[in-house]
Amino acid sequence: MKVGILTLPLHTNYGGNLQAYALITILTEMGHDAWLIRWEKERIPLWKAPLTIAKRLILKFIFGKAGADISRGIFDRRERSVIEAHARRFISRRIVPQTIGFRSTRALARRVGRYRFDAIVVGSDQVWRPAPNVEDYFLGFLDETDTTTRRVAYAASFGTDQWTFSAGQHRTCALLLKRFDAVSIREDSGVALCQQHFGVQAEHVIDPTMLLPRSHYVDLACNEYSMPRRSGGKWLFVYVLDVNPDKEIAVDHIASSLGLSRFAVKAATEQGSTSLDKLAVPPVEDWLRGFDEADFVVTDSFHGCVFSIIFNKPFIAYGNRSRGLSRFESLLKMFGLEDRLIDSSAALSSDILRQPIDWPDVNALLARRQEDAKTFLMESLAS
């Protein structure tokens, strides 16, 4: 089949880029002609800048929305081209082929048909976390008379275990989802939400990144873009998205308790540099190398947990409630690793840090989950 993959816009998010890469890779290996439907963030016209800034100021300082970036897309285009250079290279070279870029529902509705997709797969990542265009991720842009394009959701995520759809979104998306040929969800709580609110049975499957073996990612990391290998010592890989004092206490405690030297993979600007030539987010290959070389990982990221499991690295997951705790709980429960999740530095103990993980058992569970997921994709896309 010719299959389109619709996911969130790709940018500098390692997990987001790698889940799209993994899904297009596995579908291609299964014999499909898989394409990324390139959804892009809408550019903000200069005449809208004052209103946009006012809205983001309100979101950031009145409602406390941490993700409300005041200057994004308005004044920092030159900086963004530097920041995103490595990510754009990975996306353009590794996640291929791609459609033209779409920036609106109208554009999708008018032009995606030219690709003559036999099926469109929605996912993965938090595609069903309510947003103004969430209906697009239920394929609302397809003509309702279209009965030939198969509609499949693979590892779609609501991002939370709470129901946050508006009444209008609920009505529209419930109708749209009933037109799907197959639905699978990344979190067990999402399976329940589908049943309770949409009246749709969904399967629970693993994130697309877990469909590829560790060896695949090791090979991907070993190219001209990855950093030189670290030598000597024992290493603690720190991948923390939302730094705060308590997380710093946890990281320091882990490093000192286990006698590890800490390192991170992040842009120099996050370390206090303002030099334009040091703003670039490091390549995804460096990030993968970080897991490969680590002796231990501490992370507050869902995909940080995923790749710790893929690389068989002992880890601690610091629960990130603002980004959705149910994602961590579902993933760790799937592999019997619930004890790796903490919500404060006070929850750390020597027992947790030194408790070995039964990797043969985890890997056996992962192998079974991989087979289940591949069977779901194979049957969902059967012509």
Summary of the structure (lengths in Angstrom):
residues: 383
radius of gyration: 20.9
end to end distance: 7.3
largest distance: 62.7
contacts: 1184
relative contact order: 0.13
helix: 49%
strand: 13%
